[in-house]
Amino acid sequence: MVPTPHGPAGAEHVDAAPPDALAPLNAAELVWTAQQRALVEELCDGSLDAKAVGDLFDRVQATWRASEDRPDPEPLVNAFGVALGDLLVQRVPGLAWASHTDASGTRLALTHPTGGLLLLPITTVADEWGSAPERWFVATVHRSAGTALATLAAGQPEAEAAGTDAPSA
C-alpha cells in the first residue's frame, strides 16, 4: 500500500471541504510532503536545485523504463511532484502548497494569495511519467515558473495548461 496524506480512497468525512475549496496543508499532509522531500534530498546528496533533481529524475525514469517488471510509479511520481512544486515555490514569490478539493477529490496544489493560479505539480509529473523526454523536469521547472510569473504580472485570473487549471507545474 502506498502512503497518502488523504486517507483511504472513498473515505467520506462529515466535515469534508466543499468542492473547489482550498485549505492549508493539514498535519498528515505536512508530514507526507516532508517525507517526499527527504527522499529526494537524500538521493540528490542534499542538493535540491533544478539540475540535481532533474538529473535524478532522468536517471530514475530511465531505470524504471528499462525494468522488465516495472514497480508502481506512484511513490516516484509523488516524490518528484513534491520536488517540482518546491522548486516552483522557490521561484514564484507568494506561491505556496495547499490542499485543493474539487469534484475529483483532494489533491495537493500550489496556489497564490492573489487567486486565479492553481498548479498541480504531482499531477503534472504523473501525466508525463514514463514518457517524459530527457531534461523534461528542468525544462518544466523553468517553463512553469516563467508562465506563473507572467500570469501573475499580467493579472490574468487563470491560465490554461495541460493537466492543471493554470500553468503547467
N, CA, C and O of each residue as an XYZ file, in Angstrom:
676
protein
N       0.840     -1.177      0.000
C       0.000      0.000      0.000
C       0.885      1.240      0.000
O       1.871      1.299      0.735
N       0.547      2.211     -0.803
C       1.301      3.447     -0.919
C       0.722      4.459      0.065
O      -0.487      4.690      0.068
N       1.579      5.076      0.913
C       1.045      6.058      1.855
C       0.484      7.279      1.138
O       0.995      7.697      0.099
N      -0.550      7.828      1.698
C      -1.172      9.024      1.147
C      -1.632      9.904      2.293
O      -2.041      9.384      3.331
N      -1.580     11.204      2.143
C      -1.999     12.083      3.236
C      -3.510     12.242      3.335
O      -3.996     12.943      4.223
N      -4.259     11.607      2.443
C      -5.705     11.844      2.392
C      -6.544     10.683      2.862
O      -7.760     10.708      2.667
N      -5.966      9.667      3.468
C      -6.749      8.546      3.963
C      -7.145      7.612      2.842
O      -6.785      7.838      1.686
N      -7.891      6.555      3.173
C      -8.271      5.570      2.161
C      -9.182      6.155      1.099
O      -9.991      7.041      1.371
N      -9.038      5.647     -0.110
C      -9.882      6.099     -1.219
C     -11.332      5.828     -0.881
O     -11.662      4.776     -0.334
N     -12.191      6.765     -1.202
C     -13.613      6.591     -0.969
C     -14.046      6.926      0.443
O     -15.238      6.902      0.749
N     -13.090      7.240      1.311
C     -13.464      7.570      2.682
C     -14.200      8.897      2.697
O     -13.725      9.887      2.142
N     -15.344      8.912      3.324
C     -16.148     10.129      3.406
C     -15.965     10.747      4.790
O     -15.915     10.040      5.797
N     -15.866     12.050      4.824
C     -15.736     12.765      6.085
C     -16.898     13.724      6.199
O     -17.227     14.435      5.250
N     -17.515     13.739      7.359
C     -18.652     14.629      7.572
C     -18.237     16.074      7.378
O     -19.004     16.879      6.850
N     -17.018     16.410      7.806
C     -16.555     17.786      7.705
C     -15.707     18.016      6.451
O     -14.863     18.911      6.430
N     -15.926     17.221      5.418
C     -15.153     17.358      4.189
C     -15.355     18.748      3.590
O     -16.434     19.335      3.675
N     -14.281     19.255      2.983
C     -14.342     20.583      2.380
C     -15.281     20.574      1.179
O     -15.370     19.569      0.472
N     -15.974     21.664      0.944
C     -16.871     21.731     -0.212
C     -16.061     21.733     -1.504
O     -14.867     22.029     -1.483
N     -16.699     21.405     -2.629
C     -15.981     21.395     -3.905
C     -15.276     22.722     -4.175
O     -15.752     23.790     -3.791
N     -14.129     22.625     -4.846
C     -13.309     23.775     -5.203
C     -12.873     24.584     -3.993
O     -12.851     25.814     -4.034
N     -12.533     23.900     -2.933
C     -12.069     24.557     -1.715
C     -10.551     24.440     -1.602
O      -9.958     23.443     -2.015
N      -9.946     25.460     -1.043
C      -8.516     25.455     -0.741
C      -8.357     25.538      0.764
O      -9.089     26.265      1.435
N      -7.402     24.793      1.289
C      -7.128     24.824      2.719
C      -5.630     24.661      2.918
O      -4.948     24.073      2.079
N      -5.116     25.182      4.033
C      -3.703     24.934      4.336
C      -3.476     23.426      4.484
O      -4.409     22.680      4.784
N      -2.249     22.989      4.273
C      -1.943     21.580      4.449
C      -2.218     21.181      5.896
O      -1.881     21.911      6.828
N      -2.836     20.012      6.072
C      -3.087     19.522      7.429
C      -1.829     18.815      7.938
O      -0.838     18.709      7.215
N      -1.870     18.340      9.166
C      -0.691     17.728      9.783
C      -0.199     16.524      8.982
O       1.007     16.371      8.787
N      -1.100     15.675      8.520
C      -0.702     14.490      7.748
C      -0.060     14.897      6.428
O       0.924     14.289      6.006
N      -0.602     15.909      5.776
C      -0.040     16.378      4.512
C       1.345     16.986      4.716
O       2.233     16.807      3.883
N       1.528     17.700      5.814
C       2.838     18.281      6.115
C       3.883     17.191      6.333
O       5.006     17.296      5.838
N       3.518     16.148      7.069
C       4.441     15.035      7.307
C       4.745     14.322      5.992
O       5.900     14.016      5.698
N       3.713     14.061      5.209
C       3.878     13.349      3.945
C       4.784     14.112      2.982
O       5.682     13.520      2.382
N       4.559     15.423      2.827
C       5.414     16.205      1.925
C       6.848     16.244      2.445
O       7.792     16.221      1.655
N       7.023     16.301      3.766
C       8.376     16.285      4.342
C       9.068     14.962      4.027
O      10.270     14.947      3.764
N       8.336     13.861      4.049
C       8.915     12.564      3.707
C       9.357     12.529      2.241
O      10.417     11.990      1.923
N       8.554     13.098      1.362
C       8.904     13.130     -0.057
C      10.160     13.969     -0.267
O      11.055     13.585     -1.020
N      10.219     15.118      0.405
C      11.398     15.995      0.301
C      12.653     15.279      0.780
O      13.698     15.335      0.131
N      12.542     14.604      1.922
C      13.700     13.916      2.491
C      14.228     12.846      1.543
O      15.440     12.680      1.410
N      13.338     12.127      0.890
C      13.744     11.091     -0.053
C      14.538     11.694     -1.213
O      15.623     11.214     -1.541
N      14.001     12.734     -1.823
C      14.679     13.358     -2.963
C      15.987     13.997     -2.516
O      16.998     13.889     -3.210
N      15.977     14.657     -1.373
C      17.190     15.296     -0.871
C      18.296     14.264     -0.638
O      19.456     14.502     -0.972
N      17.931     13.131     -0.071
C      18.923     12.077      0.167
C      19.482     11.552     -1.154
O      20.689     11.342     -1.275
N      18.624     11.342     -2.131
C      19.071     10.820     -3.423
C      19.872     11.838     -4.227
O      20.636     11.475     -5.122
N      19.690     13.121     -3.900
C      20.450     14.189     -4.582
C      21.634     14.659     -3.744
O      22.189     15.727     -4.004
N      22.024     13.881     -2.749
C      23.141     14.234     -1.871
C      22.990     15.630     -1.269
O      23.968     16.364     -1.130
N      21.751     15.988     -0.913
C      21.492     17.252     -0.240
C      21.275     18.435     -1.155
O      20.911     19.508     -0.675
N      21.481     18.287     -2.448
C      21.316     19.392     -3.386
C      19.939     19.325     -4.031
O      19.642     18.391     -4.775
N      19.104     20.308     -3.747
C      17.750     20.294     -4.291
C      17.540     21.366     -5.351
O      16.452     21.933     -5.450
N      18.570     21.649     -6.147
C      18.378     22.603     -7.241
C      17.780     21.868     -8.433
O      17.780     20.638     -8.476
N      17.274     22.623     -9.393
C      16.573     22.038    -10.542
C      17.457     21.062    -11.315
O      16.978     20.016    -11.755
N      18.723     21.384    -11.486
C      19.608     20.499    -12.249
C      19.802     19.173    -11.526
O      19.703     18.114    -12.146
N      20.078     19.213    -10.226
C      20.306     17.975     -9.474
C      19.054     17.097     -9.477
O      19.141     15.891     -9.707
N      17.904     17.692     -9.224
C      16.665     16.921     -9.204
C      16.325     16.445    -10.615
O      15.862     15.318    -10.791
N      16.546     17.284    -11.609
C      16.291     16.893    -12.992
C      17.171     15.732    -13.440
O      16.706     14.817    -14.119
N      18.443     15.775    -13.056
C      19.342     14.660    -13.393
C      18.869     13.373    -12.720
O      18.887     12.304    -13.330
N      18.448     13.482    -11.460
C      17.924     12.322    -10.744
C      16.661     11.798    -11.433
O      16.508     10.592    -11.628
N      15.764     12.706    -11.796
C      14.536     12.324    -12.498
C      14.870     11.534    -13.759
O      14.286     10.479    -14.008
N      15.809     12.046    -14.553
C      16.185     11.377    -15.800
C      16.736      9.972    -15.532
O      16.369      9.021    -16.222
N      17.616      9.839    -14.532
C      18.204      8.530    -14.215
C      17.143      7.548    -13.714
O      17.099      6.396    -14.147
N      16.290      8.013    -12.799
C      15.281      7.127    -12.213
C      14.257      6.711    -13.257
O      13.883      5.540    -13.326
N      13.802      7.651    -14.066
C      12.824      7.309    -15.094
C      13.429      6.330    -16.118
O      12.761      5.388    -16.545
N      14.675      6.553    -16.503
C      15.330      5.648    -17.458
C      15.455      4.243    -16.874
O      15.226      3.253    -17.569
N      15.818      4.160    -15.604
C      15.915      2.856    -14.942
C      14.546      2.191    -14.869
O      14.418      0.994    -15.123
N      13.543      2.956    -14.527
C      12.171      2.432    -14.443
C      11.707      1.922    -15.812
O      11.132      0.838    -15.918
N      11.963      2.713    -16.853
C      11.580      2.303    -18.216
C      12.273      1.008    -18.638
O      11.667      0.158    -19.291
N      13.548      0.861    -18.262
C      14.343     -0.298    -18.667
C      13.988     -1.561    -17.887
O      14.374     -2.660    -18.285
N      13.270     -1.420    -16.801
C      12.910     -2.579    -15.982
C      11.851     -3.420    -16.681
O      10.872     -2.898    -17.214
N      12.067     -4.725    -16.670
C      11.061     -5.616    -17.242
C       9.835     -5.705    -16.344
O       8.704     -5.777    -16.823
N      10.071     -5.699    -15.061
C       8.983     -5.773    -14.091
C       8.904     -4.413    -13.391
O       9.435     -4.236    -12.295
N       8.235     -3.459    -14.040
C       8.185     -2.091    -13.536
C       7.355     -1.993    -12.256
O       6.209     -2.439    -12.208
N       7.950     -1.405    -11.226
C       7.189     -1.210     -9.989
C       6.161     -0.087    -10.163
O       6.228      0.687    -11.118
N       5.233     -0.013     -9.247
C       4.238      1.058     -9.240
C       4.978      2.395     -9.229
O       5.805      2.626     -8.347
N       4.698      3.280    -10.188
C       5.434      4.550    -10.246
C       4.929      5.594     -9.236
O       5.564      6.638     -9.080
N       3.816      5.344     -8.555
C       3.241      6.373     -7.692
C       4.209      6.944     -6.654
O       4.238      8.163     -6.484
N       5.005      6.128     -5.949
C       5.951      6.725     -4.998
C       6.965      7.657     -5.675
O       7.345      8.683     -5.110
N       7.397      7.293     -6.882
C       8.345      8.143     -7.617
C       7.660      9.422     -8.079
O       8.222     10.510     -7.957
N       6.461      9.294     -8.602
C       5.685     10.451     -9.060
C       5.462     11.414     -7.902
O       5.617     12.625     -8.063
N       5.102     10.889     -6.747
C       4.854     11.745     -5.586
C       6.107     12.501     -5.174
O       6.062     13.709     -4.943
N       7.224     11.789     -5.081
C       8.474     12.432     -4.653
C       8.909     13.515     -5.646
O       9.282     14.618     -5.245
N       8.859     13.197     -6.932
C       9.262     14.190     -7.934
C       8.229     15.308     -8.063
O       8.588     16.443     -8.375
N       6.962     15.006     -7.829
C       5.927     16.039     -7.859
C       6.116     17.060     -6.744
O       5.970     18.262     -6.965
N       6.439     16.581     -5.550
C       6.703     17.498     -4.439
C       7.965     18.310     -4.724
O       8.006     19.509     -4.451
N       8.988     17.663     -5.269
C      10.221     18.388     -5.615
C       9.939     19.465     -6.660
O      10.441     20.584     -6.552
N       9.139     19.128     -7.669
C       8.769     20.120     -8.689
C       8.040     21.292     -8.040
O       8.356     22.451     -8.310
N       7.077     20.992     -7.195
C       6.342     22.051     -6.507
C       7.249     22.927     -5.655
O       7.123     24.152     -5.664
N       8.156     22.305     -4.924
C       9.070     23.079     -4.076
C       9.968     23.993     -4.900
O      10.246     25.123     -4.497
N      10.421     23.508     -6.049
C      11.253     24.346     -6.912
C      10.448     25.529     -7.463
O      10.994     26.618     -7.639
N       9.181     25.326     -7.731
C       8.333     26.432     -8.189
C       8.079     27.427     -7.063
O       8.063     28.635     -7.300
N       7.882     26.939     -5.848
C       7.688     27.824     -4.696
C       8.919     28.723     -4.517
O       8.789     29.896     -4.169
N      10.104     28.170     -4.757
C      11.339     28.959     -4.653
C      11.398     30.072     -5.696
O      11.977     31.128     -5.440
N      10.810     29.850     -6.855
C      10.941     30.773     -7.983
C       9.789     31.765     -8.132
O       9.943     32.790     -8.797
N       8.658     31.479     -7.535
C       7.478     32.338     -7.697
C       7.075     32.881     -6.327
O       6.478     32.159     -5.530
N       7.393     34.137     -6.048
C       7.054     34.712     -4.748
C       5.556     34.605     -4.446
O       4.711     34.922     -5.283
N       5.255     34.154     -3.234
C       3.866     34.049     -2.793
C       3.234     32.704     -3.067
O       2.190     32.389     -2.495
N       3.840     31.899     -3.929
C       3.299     30.582     -4.236
C       3.470     29.689     -3.011
O       4.519     29.717     -2.368
N       2.444     28.896     -2.682
C       2.509     28.043     -1.502
C       1.688     26.772     -1.718
O       0.761     26.741     -2.527
N       2.047     25.738     -0.982
C       1.304     24.485     -1.015
C      -0.036     24.661     -0.325
O      -0.153     25.393      0.658
N      -1.039     23.981     -0.850
C      -2.381     23.973     -0.256
C      -3.040     22.640     -0.592
O      -2.585     21.900     -1.464
N      -4.098     22.366      0.107
C      -4.918     21.198     -0.176
C      -6.114     21.690     -0.997
O      -6.872     22.550     -0.548
N      -6.273     21.143     -2.190
C      -7.337     21.580     -3.102
C      -8.366     20.465     -3.237
O      -8.030     19.337     -3.598
N      -9.609     20.789     -2.944
C     -10.696     19.821     -3.071
C     -11.657     20.303     -4.137
O     -12.112     21.447     -4.130
N     -11.955     19.384     -5.064
C     -12.967     19.659     -6.088
C     -13.730     18.371     -6.335
O     -13.619     17.422     -5.558
N     -14.491     18.330     -7.394
C     -15.300     17.154     -7.692
C     -14.446     15.902     -7.898
O     -14.947     14.788     -7.743
N     -13.176     16.065     -8.241
C     -12.273     14.931     -8.460
C     -11.688     14.378     -7.168
O     -11.132     13.280     -7.158
N     -11.808     15.122     -6.092
C     -11.236     14.703     -4.813
C     -10.295     15.762     -4.265
O     -10.353     16.928     -4.657
N      -9.438     15.343     -3.363
C      -8.486     16.250     -2.726
C      -7.086     15.941     -3.230
O      -6.649     14.790     -3.248
N      -6.388     17.006     -3.644
C      -5.018     16.893     -4.147
C      -4.190     18.021     -3.565
O      -4.711     19.068     -3.181
N      -2.904     17.788     -3.508
C      -2.010     18.866     -3.124
C      -1.789     19.742     -4.339
O      -1.630     19.251     -5.457
N      -1.782     21.040     -4.108
C      -1.663     22.004     -5.198
C      -0.813     23.174     -4.730
O      -0.531     23.328     -3.542
N      -0.417     23.984     -5.684
C       0.248     25.248     -5.386
C      -0.725     26.356     -5.738
O      -1.359     26.334     -6.792
N      -0.834     27.323     -4.844
C      -1.729     28.454     -5.071
C      -0.997     29.738     -4.744
O       0.078     29.737     -4.144
N      -1.610     30.827     -5.156
C      -1.069     32.155     -4.894
C      -2.141     32.970     -4.186
O      -3.319     32.838     -4.519
N      -1.775     33.805     -3.224
C      -2.790     34.553     -2.466
C      -3.638     35.498     -3.311
O      -4.733     35.876     -2.894
N      -3.156     35.888     -4.491
C      -3.964     36.770     -5.328
C      -5.079     36.010     -6.029
O      -5.965     36.609     -6.638
N      -5.027     34.667     -5.936
C      -6.063     33.844     -6.555
C      -5.833     33.656     -8.036
O      -4.984     34.309     -8.641
N      -6.609     32.746     -8.610
C      -6.548     32.529    -10.039
C      -5.383     31.687    -10.515
O      -5.257     31.443    -11.715
N      -4.530     31.237     -9.614
C      -3.387     30.431    -10.012
C      -3.431     29.132     -9.217
O      -3.309     29.140     -7.993
N      -3.604     28.037     -9.909
C      -3.664     26.718     -9.294
C      -2.760     25.802    -10.097
O      -3.013     25.541    -11.273
N      -1.712     25.317     -9.464
C      -0.752     24.436    -10.126
C      -0.803     23.071     -9.450
O      -0.901     22.978     -8.227
N      -0.736     22.032    -10.244
C      -0.812     20.665     -9.734
C       0.467     19.905    -10.120
O       0.462     19.118    -11.066
N       1.558     20.145     -9.385
C       2.835     19.553     -9.789
C       2.867     18.031     -9.732
O       3.515     17.405    -10.571
N       2.190     17.424     -8.775
C       2.194     15.959     -8.698
C       1.443     15.386     -9.899
O       1.872     14.397    -10.492
N       0.329     16.008    -10.250
C      -0.438     15.577    -11.421
C       0.379     15.748    -12.696
O       0.333     14.901    -13.588
N       1.118     16.833    -12.778
C       1.946     17.077    -13.957
C       2.987     15.974    -14.122
O       3.182     15.457    -15.222
N       3.655     15.615    -13.020
C       4.644     14.536    -13.096
C       3.949     13.218    -13.454
O       4.462     12.451    -14.269
N       2.800     12.954    -12.859
C       2.061     11.716    -13.149
C       1.694     11.629    -14.628
O       1.784     10.561    -15.234
N       1.284     12.748    -15.202
C       0.882     12.771    -16.614
C       2.053     12.468    -17.556
O       1.852     11.932    -18.646
N       3.265     12.808    -17.136
C       4.437     12.657    -18.009
C       5.295     11.447    -17.666
O       6.158     11.060    -18.455
N       5.069     10.837    -16.488
C       5.945      9.754    -16.048
C       5.972      8.620    -17.068
O       4.930      8.177    -17.551
N       7.154      8.168    -17.380
C       7.335      7.059    -18.298
C       7.503      7.481    -19.744
O       8.001      6.712    -20.566
N       7.090      8.703    -20.059
C       7.229      9.166    -21.444
C       7.932     10.521    -21.544
O       8.138     11.033    -22.645
N       8.294     11.091    -20.421
C       8.957     12.397    -20.438
C      10.328     12.280    -21.106
O      11.097     11.369    -20.799
N      10.627     13.202    -22.017
C      11.954     13.169    -22.641
C      13.027     13.606    -21.645
O      12.734     14.231    -20.626
N      14.250     13.270    -21.956
C      15.356     13.695    -21.109
C      15.336     15.220    -20.991
O      15.025     15.920    -21.955
N      15.662     15.715    -19.831
C      15.687     17.150    -19.472
C      14.276     17.742    -19.308
O      14.142     18.952    -19.121
N      13.230     16.918    -19.375
C      11.858     17.394    -19.208
C      11.664     18.098    -17.867
O      11.040     19.157    -17.800
N      12.199     17.511    -16.807
C      11.972     18.055    -15.470
C      12.502     19.486    -15.367
O      11.781     20.386    -14.938
N      13.737     19.691    -15.752
C      14.346     21.026    -15.674
C      13.584     22.011    -16.562
O      13.303     23.134    -16.143
N      13.254     21.599    -17.772
C      12.505     22.473    -18.678
C      11.140     22.827    -18.088
O      10.674     23.957    -18.237
N      10.506     21.877    -17.426
C       9.195     22.131    -16.828
C       9.299     23.107    -15.664
O       8.427     23.960    -15.497
N      10.340     22.998    -14.863
C      10.547     23.963    -13.778
C      10.640     25.372    -14.353
O       9.942     26.276    -13.894
N      11.491     25.561    -15.347
C      11.710     26.890    -15.917
C      10.468     27.414    -16.651
O      10.081     28.571    -16.486
N       9.860     26.558    -17.450
C       8.672     26.970    -18.212
C       7.506     27.300    -17.267
O       6.837     28.319    -17.442
N       7.269     26.462    -16.293
C       6.142     26.666    -15.378
C       6.331     27.905    -14.509
O       5.391     28.668    -14.285
N       7.549     28.094    -14.025
C       7.816     29.290    -13.218
C       7.640     30.546    -14.062
O       7.038     31.518    -13.606
N       8.156     30.533    -15.280
C       8.013     31.689    -16.161
C       6.566     31.987    -16.493
O       6.147     33.145    -16.497
N       5.802     30.942    -16.772
C       4.389     31.134    -17.088
C       3.625     31.655    -15.875
O       2.780     32.542    -16.002
N       3.921     31.106    -14.707
C       3.253     31.562    -13.482
C       3.583     33.025    -13.199
O       2.692     33.809    -12.871
N       4.852     33.394    -13.322
C       5.245     34.787    -13.085
C       4.585     35.720    -14.091
O       4.123     36.800    -13.723
N       4.539     35.319    -15.348
C       3.896     36.147    -16.378
C       2.399     36.278    -16.112
O       1.825     37.353    -16.282
N       1.774     35.186    -15.697
C       0.345     35.206    -15.394
C       0.059     36.167    -14.241
O      -0.881     36.960    -14.300
N       0.871     36.088    -13.202
C       0.674     36.974    -12.049
C       0.947     38.431    -12.417
O       0.227     39.330    -11.983
N       1.981     38.659    -13.213
C       2.324     40.025    -13.615
C       1.227     40.640    -14.472
O       0.953     41.837    -14.379
N       0.606     39.824    -15.298
C      -0.445     40.321    -16.189
C      -1.789     40.435    -15.477
O      -2.725     41.039    -16.000
N      -1.880     39.852    -14.281
C      -3.134     39.904    -13.534
C      -4.227     39.059    -14.143
O      -5.411     39.293    -13.899
N      -3.829     38.061    -14.948
C      -4.820     37.179    -15.551
C      -5.460     36.331    -14.460
O      -4.767     35.834    -13.572
N      -6.771     36.164    -14.521
C      -7.428     35.374    -13.493
C      -7.059     33.904    -13.537
O      -7.028     33.251    -12.494
N      -6.782     33.371    -14.701
C      -6.395     31.964    -14.831
C      -5.621     31.776    -16.115
O      -5.739     32.559    -17.057
N      -4.841     30.741    -16.134
C      -4.141     30.347    -17.357
C      -4.414     28.881    -17.592
O      -4.557     28.122    -16.634
N      -4.490     28.471    -18.812
C      -4.802     27.096    -19.175
C      -3.517     26.329    -19.462
O      -2.612     26.849    -20.114
N      -3.439     25.103    -18.981
C      -2.298     24.254    -19.281
C      -2.672     22.800    -19.119
O      -3.659     22.464    -18.466
N      -1.878     21.951    -19.716
C      -2.172     20.509    -19.681
C      -2.176     19.986    -18.256
O      -1.217     20.182    -17.508
N      -3.252     19.325    -17.889
C      -3.344     18.653    -16.604
C      -3.539     19.554    -15.406
O      -3.579     19.060    -14.279
N      -3.664     20.855    -15.602
C      -3.832     21.744    -14.462
C      -4.855     22.810    -14.806
O      -5.336     22.900    -15.936
N      -5.172     23.603    -13.815
C      -6.072     24.733    -14.010
C      -5.288     26.016    -14.224
O      -5.870     27.100    -14.275
N      -3.992     25.905    -14.348
C      -3.126     27.063    -14.516
C      -1.867     26.577    -15.212
O      -1.841     25.465    -15.738
N      -0.805     27.408    -15.223
C       0.414     26.992    -15.919
C       0.865     25.617    -15.477
O       0.755     25.264    -14.303
N       1.370     24.849    -16.412
C       1.831     23.503    -16.112
C       2.887     23.539    -15.028
O       3.832     24.327    -15.075
N       2.706     22.682    -14.066
C       3.684     22.620    -12.986
C       3.858     21.208    -12.530
O       4.645     20.945    -11.621
